[in-house]
């Protein structure tokens, strides 16, 4: 299985405007301030996520428009990264390219028969309409630890399809979700586990058919790119995912998984590049 990913020039496609030296100075100062703020790594705050996704839920109920699922933090991003350079995020280009990349990757899996699709860490559920459009007959489970996220999923079951549902799932607790025969998707959620690989072991032991991770893989960051060294520091001070490539390589050597494809799309937000991807499957 190989992903067919079109070679897309995002800069030309979206007519992106390069950030100025003054813009870069402002971005640098902003990231440095965040690093100082997060130097003391705090426990993951569930209330913060609950409140954030509650805003999306309230807007979805009010408008019945799936555009209301775009996370508020994404709408606040003034700049994006493409090929290690900063550009202005005009007309919410960040969200448009995110959808484009997710569609690229998932389209390659459309011909595979999955019992269900599980997005772990579905958050605002912004990916669910895309997944549903590509897999309209497949059961979709939105798995998250936030009650607001689960409520959004259940609202989408009424607005989009009864095939969509929400379920409680905590990376750091024992979970009984049946993943057999499923496609498991993570998109910028696995980053939350840091160096703890037990959550991935749990997914592996649940025997999904295929796993697609779309995550910030800091080992792929280029410290020589524009503010690349600061992005690495920010990633680490936040306690984000580390050691995932080595973990997967170890599981391959143990003959527990097969990596079907891996790669990176040099795109991201103001503070990170979250579009490295791995497609893997457990060995039966």
C-alpha positions as CSV (number, residue, x, y, z in Angstrom):
1,X,0.0,0.0,0.0
2,X,1.4,3.4,-1.0
3,X,0.0,6.8,-0.5
4,X,-0.5,8.8,-3.7
5,X,0.1,12.3,-2.5
6,X,0.1,15.0,-5.2
7,X,3.1,17.2,-5.1
8,X,1.3,20.4,-4.2
9,X,2.9,23.9,-4.1
10,X,0.8,25.4,-1.3
11,X,2.5,28.8,-1.8
12,X,1.4,29.1,-5.4
13,X,-2.0,27.4,-4.8
14,X,-3.0,29.8,-2.1
15,X,-0.9,32.8,-3.3
16,X,0.7,32.9,0.1
17,X,2.4,36.1,1.2
18,X,5.9,35.7,2.8
19,X,6.3,37.0,6.3
20,X,8.5,40.1,6.6
21,X,11.6,40.4,8.8
22,X,9.5,42.4,11.3
23,X,6.8,39.6,11.3
24,X,9.5,37.0,12.0
25,X,10.8,39.1,14.9
26,X,7.2,39.2,16.3
27,X,6.8,35.4,15.8
28,X,10.1,34.8,17.5
29,X,9.2,36.9,20.5
30,X,5.8,35.2,20.8
31,X,7.4,31.7,20.8
32,X,10.0,32.7,23.3
33,X,7.2,34.0,25.6
34,X,5.4,30.7,25.3
35,X,8.6,28.8,26.1
36,X,9.0,30.9,29.2
37,X,5.3,30.4,30.1
38,X,5.5,26.6,29.8
39,X,8.9,25.9,31.3
40,X,7.2,24.4,34.2
41,X,5.3,21.5,32.6
42,X,1.9,21.2,34.2
43,X,-0.5,18.2,34.2
44,X,-2.8,18.1,31.2
45,X,-5.8,20.3,32.0
46,X,-9.0,18.5,31.0
47,X,-11.1,21.6,31.9
48,X,-9.2,23.6,29.3
49,X,-10.1,21.2,26.6
50,X,-13.6,20.9,27.8
51,X,-14.1,24.6,27.7
52,X,-12.5,24.9,24.2
53,X,-14.6,22.2,22.6
54,X,-17.7,23.6,24.4
55,X,-17.3,26.8,22.4
56,X,-17.4,24.7,19.2
57,X,-20.4,22.7,20.5
58,X,-22.3,25.9,21.3
59,X,-21.6,27.3,17.9
60,X,-22.6,24.1,16.2
61,X,-25.9,24.0,18.0
62,X,-26.5,27.7,17.1
63,X,-25.6,27.5,13.4
64,X,-25.9,23.8,12.4
65,X,-22.8,24.6,10.2
66,X,-19.9,22.2,10.2
67,X,-17.5,25.2,9.8
68,X,-18.2,25.9,13.4
69,X,-16.0,22.9,14.2
70,X,-12.8,24.7,13.4
71,X,-10.8,25.0,16.6
72,X,-10.7,28.6,17.9
73,X,-6.9,28.4,18.3
74,X,-6.6,27.6,14.6
75,X,-8.6,30.7,13.7
76,X,-6.2,32.8,15.8
77,X,-3.1,31.8,13.9
78,X,-1.8,34.8,12.0
79,X,1.0,32.9,10.3
80,X,1.7,29.4,8.9
81,X,4.8,27.5,8.0
82,X,5.4,26.0,4.5
83,X,8.8,24.4,3.7
84,X,10.4,25.9,6.8
85,X,9.3,29.4,6.0
86,X,6.6,31.6,7.5
87,X,3.7,33.0,5.5
88,X,0.6,35.0,6.4
89,X,-2.4,32.9,7.3
90,X,-5.0,34.8,5.2
91,X,-8.5,33.6,4.7
92,X,-7.9,30.7,7.1
93,X,-5.4,29.0,4.8
94,X,-4.3,26.9,7.8
95,X,-7.7,25.1,8.0
96,X,-8.0,24.7,4.2
97,X,-4.6,23.1,3.9
98,X,-5.3,20.9,6.9
99,X,-8.4,19.6,5.2
100,X,-6.5,19.1,1.9
101,X,-3.8,17.0,3.6
102,X,-6.2,14.9,5.5
103,X,-8.2,14.2,2.3
104,X,-5.0,13.3,0.4
105,X,-4.1,10.7,3.0
106,X,-7.5,9.2,3.6
107,X,-8.4,8.9,-0.1
108,X,-5.7,6.3,-0.4
109,X,-7.6,4.1,2.1
110,X,-11.0,4.3,0.6
111,X,-10.9,0.9,-1.1
112,X,-10.1,-0.9,2.1
113,X,-13.0,-2.6,4.0
114,X,-13.0,-1.3,7.6
115,X,-15.5,-2.4,10.2
116,X,-15.3,1.2,11.6
117,X,-13.1,4.3,11.7
118,X,-12.0,5.5,15.1
119,X,-10.5,8.9,15.5
120,X,-8.7,9.0,18.9
121,X,-8.5,12.5,20.3
122,X,-11.2,13.9,18.0
123,X,-11.4,17.2,19.9
124,X,-13.7,19.6,18.0
125,X,-14.5,16.8,15.5
126,X,-13.4,19.0,12.6
127,X,-12.1,15.9,10.8
128,X,-15.3,13.9,11.1
129,X,-17.2,15.5,8.2
130,X,-14.1,14.9,6.0
131,X,-13.9,11.2,7.1
132,X,-17.7,10.8,6.6
133,X,-17.6,12.2,3.1
134,X,-14.9,9.8,2.1
135,X,-16.4,6.8,4.0
136,X,-20.1,7.5,3.9
137,X,-21.2,4.0,4.8
138,X,-18.7,3.3,7.5
139,X,-19.3,3.6,11.2
140,X,-17.3,6.5,12.7
141,X,-16.4,6.7,16.4
142,X,-15.1,9.9,17.8
143,X,-13.1,8.9,20.9
144,X,-12.1,11.7,23.3
145,X,-11.7,12.4,27.0
146,X,-13.7,15.6,26.9
147,X,-17.5,15.5,27.4
148,X,-17.8,18.4,25.0
149,X,-16.1,16.5,22.2
150,X,-18.4,13.5,22.8
151,X,-21.5,15.8,22.7
152,X,-20.3,17.3,19.4
153,X,-20.0,13.8,17.9
154,X,-23.5,12.9,19.0
155,X,-24.8,16.1,17.5
156,X,-23.1,15.2,14.2
157,X,-25.0,11.9,14.3
158,X,-28.2,14.0,13.9
159,X,-26.8,16.6,11.5
160,X,-24.7,14.3,9.2
161,X,-25.2,10.6,9.8
162,X,-26.4,8.1,12.4
163,X,-23.1,6.2,11.6
164,X,-21.3,8.8,13.8
165,X,-21.0,8.5,17.5
166,X,-18.9,9.7,20.4
167,X,-17.3,7.6,23.2
168,X,-15.1,8.4,26.2
169,X,-11.4,7.5,25.6
170,X,-8.4,8.4,27.7
171,X,-4.9,7.8,26.4
172,X,-3.7,7.4,30.0
173,X,-6.3,4.9,31.3
174,X,-7.3,1.4,30.5
175,X,-9.7,1.4,27.6
176,X,-12.0,-1.4,26.4
177,X,-12.8,0.0,22.9
178,X,-12.9,-2.8,20.4
179,X,-10.6,-1.7,17.5
180,X,-10.6,-5.0,15.6
181,X,-10.9,-4.5,11.8
182,X,-10.8,-0.7,12.2
183,X,-8.9,2.2,10.8
184,X,-7.5,4.2,13.8
185,X,-6.7,7.8,13.0
186,X,-4.8,10.3,15.2
187,X,-4.4,13.9,14.1
188,X,-2.4,16.1,16.5
189,X,-3.6,14.2,19.5
190,X,-0.9,11.6,20.0
191,X,1.4,14.6,20.7
192,X,-0.1,14.7,24.2
193,X,1.4,11.4,25.3
194,X,5.0,12.8,25.4
195,X,7.5,10.0,26.0
196,X,4.9,7.6,27.4
197,X,4.4,4.8,24.9
198,X,1.9,2.8,26.8
199,X,-1.0,4.4,25.0
200,X,0.4,3.2,21.7
201,X,0.9,-0.3,23.1
202,X,-2.8,-0.3,24.0
203,X,-3.8,0.6,20.5
204,X,-1.4,-2.0,19.1
205,X,-2.8,-4.7,21.4
206,X,-6.4,-3.8,20.3
207,X,-5.5,-5.1,16.8
208,X,-6.8,-2.5,14.5
209,X,-6.5,-3.2,10.8
210,X,-4.6,0.0,10.0
211,X,-3.3,3.0,12.0
212,X,-2.8,6.4,10.5
213,X,-0.9,8.9,12.6
214,X,-0.7,12.6,11.5
215,X,1.4,14.2,14.2
216,X,4.2,16.7,15.0
217,X,7.3,14.4,14.9
218,X,10.0,16.6,16.4
219,X,12.7,14.3,15.1
220,X,11.8,15.6,11.6
221,X,12.1,19.2,12.5
222,X,15.0,21.1,10.9
223,X,16.7,23.3,13.5
224,X,18.3,25.3,10.7
225,X,14.9,26.3,9.2
226,X,13.3,29.6,10.0
227,X,13.0,29.6,13.9
228,X,13.3,25.8,13.7
229,X,15.4,25.7,16.8
230,X,12.7,27.5,18.8
231,X,10.0,25.2,17.6
232,X,12.0,22.2,18.9
233,X,12.4,24.0,22.3
234,X,8.7,24.8,22.4
235,X,7.7,21.2,21.5
236,X,9.9,19.9,24.3
237,X,8.8,22.4,27.0
238,X,5.2,21.5,26.2
239,X,6.1,17.8,26.8
240,X,4.9,16.7,23.4
241,X,5.5,13.4,21.7
242,X,9.1,12.2,21.6
243,X,10.7,9.0,20.4
244,X,7.9,7.8,18.1
245,X,10.0,6.9,15.1
246,X,12.3,4.8,17.4
247,X,9.3,3.1,19.0
248,X,7.8,2.1,15.7
249,X,11.2,0.9,14.4
250,X,11.5,-1.3,17.5
251,X,8.1,-2.8,17.0
252,X,9.1,-3.6,13.4
253,X,12.2,-5.3,14.5
254,X,10.1,-7.3,17.0
255,X,7.8,-8.3,14.1
256,X,4.8,-6.7,15.8
257,X,4.0,-4.2,13.2
258,X,4.6,-3.3,9.5
259,X,5.1,0.3,8.5
260,X,3.2,0.6,5.2
261,X,4.3,4.2,4.6
262,X,5.8,7.2,6.3
263,X,6.6,10.7,5.3
264,X,6.3,14.4,6.1
265,X,4.5,17.3,4.6
266,X,6.4,20.5,5.4
267,X,3.5,22.5,6.7
268,X,2.4,23.7,10.0
269,X,1.1,26.4,12.3
270,X,3.0,29.3,13.9
271,X,4.4,27.0,16.6
272,X,4.8,23.6,15.1
273,X,4.8,21.3,12.1
274,X,2.2,18.7,12.7
275,X,2.0,16.8,9.4
276,X,4.5,14.0,9.6
277,X,2.5,10.8,9.0
278,X,2.9,7.1,9.6
279,X,0.6,4.4,8.2
280,X,1.1,1.0,10.0
281,X,-0.6,-2.2,10.7
282,X,-0.2,-4.9,13.5
283,X,1.3,-8.2,12.4
284,X,-1.3,-10.9,12.9
